[in-house]
Amino acid sequence: MKPKIQDVAKVAGVSPTTVSRVLNDRGYISSKTKEKVFAAMEEINYVPNDLARSLYNKRSYLIGVIVPSTSHPFFGELVAHIEKICNEKGYKVLLCNSLHEADKEKKYWEMLHRNQVDGVIVVTYNRGLVDKQQQFPAVAIDHYLSENIPVVSSDNFQGGEIASKELLEAGCRKIIHINGDANLETPANNRQYAYEKVMQEAGRTPETYHVPDVAFLESNIDIIKQLFRDHPDVDGIFASDDLLAIRTLQYAESLGYRVPDDLKIIGYDGTNLIRSLYPNLTTIIQPTYQIAAYAVNTLLQEIDGELLAVKEKTLPVSIWLGKTTGHAS
Amino acid sequence: MKPKIQDVAKVAGVSPTTVSRVLNDRGYISSKTKEKVFAAMEEINYVPNDLARSLYNKRSYLIGVIVPSTSHPFFGELVAHIEKICNEKGYKVLLCNSLHEADKEKKYWEMLHRNQVDGVIVVTYNRGLVDKQQQFPAVAIDHYLSENIPVVSSDNFQGGEIASKELLEAGCRKIIHINGDANLETPANNRQYAYEKVMQEAGRTPETYHVPDVAFLESNIDIIKQLFRDHPDVDGIFASDDLLAIRTLQYAESLGYRVPDDLKIIGYDGTNLIRSLYPNLTTIIQPTYQIAAYAVNTLLQEIDGELLAVKEKTLPVSIWLGKTTGHAS
């Protein structure tokens, strides 16, 4: 027989209500009583039931996390950080991979509400997920969902500026930008705005190619091919995703371009995995851990009913100097 | 006010018990009644409460998944598949990244029991996680946990055989194997046994270097360096992980080896990500999707109380011919 709360109470010589209070950290309980209860739990090997605890507390201690897919290095790393931080704070992660499908995101969003998670961290690039009036603890990463929902992202404008200036300073004359779907309202668009600003200030004409989906490689190669057909004289490419940058580099090399001599390339994200596998790729590093930590902490504040001072948080990025822009690493 | 089951009953003109039966698909209900109930739900915008449903069904519809880390491409892809398949079957995934730490695995395992998930899929490489007597729906991937727990893995012996023969047939004379921690009881050890068998049959002396952890790159470079110091004449390397293979390739090139002319390398896992980023790397492809599907389906059978015919399932692997073993791709 699995020991129950009543058994703990009997051994500790207190009421079941007192045991329950100790378990849930409610009401005043003397430290002496607490010790008796914990000793009794240990003695009879009592394991508290989280489901029972969650019903009492009206908390599930579950956080829903919606990302496109953990198979993408950036999201795989982001989710690993989020899960680790949640775990340290006593929360579990319910993982949802939306595969960038608006329908799936919507279904997950509703499912997470029904399932009574305490809150949701969502990385989404589709519109219309959230009813503007909706009041539910949530944090968005990289995308505005509604006025009520705080958003955290890295400084995409700064990243775009650093990347574009790196190519300018490396002596590139024809610098082209590759970004994701132009129809998405994401702070990642700021990478493009920064690129355009830097180009205009340098007296250049900015030109951006949009791939269907930065995260999924196969669909992007046609746009990359188009870029080289349109601009065989391209000598600098700023890609808004490392996988995209590597794919572009491979295609360019298959055409006979030498990187960095003929063509300089800079990517974006700078995950540990990509920096390990492709240390030569110059890229903008997103502070993945800090994004995860800020998202989790903000969500827990919301869950605790605290008023948030900041509704939008932007974290600084940095540059990883590989060799693809001509720097010696 | 959120509509309740009683409101649905009133609008449909049936009893709340009938609504509950429709929701939980229990007992005989005429299709006419079902239609009335669904129409009523739609009319008043009733959202069924999964937590209430789970208490009624004694199911949480949650599956715990313990992996080292979603930041590793193989596990990121495996978890993405598991989550997708679970979602299609009405189950949610509680994600736990153990980071290969035995303590963390144990804590997660206990937490998942407490939290009353319906079952657990676990990828673990540490001993002693499971009490032999424990009866709890679980499936292990790549590792024996106890007699009661079914294990699914890809055919590691076959993979080791294919990889070793590929290097032999490519004309390598000194073929060395790099694998993970020799102290772990994992079916992945069969890759090494197959390598040893192929070498012995060819009259060669097998030699294996063990890195501390195949999944974490930084700790492995010292062993790779040692290998090249001990055997500067190495001309074939079979690495039991693609990240390890790529790291070895990079280090070899930094020493001046040309791949595949001086040194042939074959990796393991063959995720979509790595095949996209490093199409030139010859590697053994694990059937990640099939592993995920088999694990989920087996777990759901256990949850439904079905007797399992097969306790150990081995799925076939295949080879991806890149250029690092001298094949033209």
Interface residues (C-beta under 8 A of the other chain):
Chain A: V47 P48 N49 D50 L51 S60 L62 V65 S69 T70 S71 H72 P73 F75 G76 E77 V79 A80 E83 K84 N87 K92 V93 L94 L95 C96 N97 L99 E110 M111 H113 R114 N115 Q116 L217 E218 L243 I246 R247 Q250 T271 N272 L273 S276 L277 Y278 P279
Chain B: V47 P48 N49 D50 L51 S60 L62 V65 S69 T70 S71 H72 P73 F75 G76 E77 V79 A80 E83 K84 N87 K92 V93 L94 L95 C96 N97 L99 E110 M111 H113 R114 N115 Q116 L217 E218 L243 I246 R247 Q250 T271 N272 L273 S276 L277 Y278 P279
